[in-house]
Amino acid sequence: NFMLTQPHSVSESPGKTVTISCTRSSGSIASQYVQWYQQRPGSAPTTVIYGDNQRPSGVPDRFSGSIDISSNTASVTISGLQTEDEAAYYCQSYDSSNHWVFGGGTKLTVL
Amino acid sequence: EVQLVESGGGLVRPGGSLRLSCAASGFTFSNYNMNWVRRAPGKGLEWVSSITSSSTSIYYADSVKGRFTISRDNAKNSLYLQINSLRVEDTAVYYCAREAASGWYLDYWGQGTLVTVSS
């Protein structure tokens, strides 16, 4: 089994760009797709990125996803930050035992 | 419109049991794999269990294996989680979530039901 490690928190100003990372502890980050979920306080999670870099319909193109094989890290980048982007963000992948693996979550504060 | 509505949460003493339910609507429930995911207070999301569309395959997180049982009734468009031998660390909001048709990710989530384990 592997773990997905995220920074505990990040903060940035409105209008700026922020990147949240998710590092896989073992095995290649490219071996299974990585997804990203947004969870605002008091709400259920919603998907902002799936399949490493795909956006569900309705998610603005300010959100983008990528993976870096050299650092074994997936990332979600949010440009043109808005106050509504303030939320917890979780990465997720899948292990060989059909178990879903979530990162610990990153709290994004838009100052 | 896809809707997932959980119920059955509550306050229970350590060692007790609960049965959580998730009522699905707005899609053909029998075509989709389903999951339970929880979020403990102050912590992140934790996958709990998965069940395939026809119940042929079931998976559990190590932390709940042997104590939790996932099941579904496709005729009633419902997903269930029987949770036994509850521990304080099982206190969490439990979410029902649908696996996308393509696999890999959870495309719809319910609002969750709170389970509190305390003496």
Contacts between the chains, C-beta under 8 A, distances in Angstrom:
chain1	res1	chain2	res2	distance
A	32	B	104	7.6
A	33	B	104	4.6
A	33	B	105	7.5
A	35	B	104	6.5
A	35	B	105	4.1
A	35	B	106	7.8
A	37	B	45	7.3
A	37	B	106	7.6
A	39	B	39	7.9
A	39	B	45	7.5
A	43	B	111	7.7
A	44	B	95	6.2
A	44	B	109	4.1
A	44	B	110	6.4
A	44	B	111	5.3
A	44	B	112	6.3
A	45	B	37	7.9
A	45	B	45	6.7
A	45	B	95	7.4
A	45	B	97	7.9
A	45	B	106	7.6
A	45	B	109	5.4
A	46	B	109	7.2
A	47	B	105	5.8
A	47	B	106	7.0
A	47	B	107	6.0
A	50	B	100	7.1
A	50	B	104	6.3
A	50	B	105	4.3
A	50	B	107	7.8
A	51	B	102	7.6
A	51	B	104	6.2
A	51	B	105	7.5
A	56	B	107	7.1
A	88	B	44	7.5
A	90	B	44	6.2
A	90	B	45	5.2
A	92	B	45	7.8
A	92	B	105	6.9
A	92	B	106	7.8
A	94	B	104	6.6
A	97	B	59	7.2
A	98	B	50	6.9
A	98	B	57	7.3
A	98	B	59	4.9
A	99	B	47	6.7
A	99	B	59	6.1
A	99	B	61	6.6
A	100	B	35	6.9
A	100	B	37	7.7
A	100	B	47	3.8
A	100	B	50	7.0
A	100	B	106	7.9
A	101	B	47	7.2
A	102	B	37	7.8
A	102	B	44	6.2
A	102	B	45	4.5
A	102	B	46	6.5
A	102	B	47	6.2
A	103	B	44	7.1
A	104	B	44	4.7
A	105	B	44	3.7
A	105	B	45	6.8
